[in-house]
Amino acid sequence: MSDFAGAAMAEGYARWRPPVHRLVIDAVRSHLGSPGVALDLGCGAGLSTGALADWPVRIGVDPVESMVRVAKGGWFAAAAAEALPF
């Protein structure tokens, strides 16, 4: 995939993905509370990471660099989850 096509895919994903992230985060929080660090593996364009806005530290990891480039609301890295050193 070209960089242009990847960027267009990421922008479309960020703009048109249904806003279900807050519902999922609220369901998780009802069981776990609010930990200090949230790690969003497979964060895509950062939509679910953004839904964690009231958590102190938000980290998003996705293997697709063009997705991570459009992500906002946390610290993001392009990497495979299986290759993380923790």
Protein Blocks (a to p, Z undefined) as FASTA:
>chain_A
ZZklmmmmmmmmmmmgccfklmmmmmmmmmnopafbdcdehklnommmmmmmmpfbacdd
dfblklmmmpghiacddddfklpcZZ
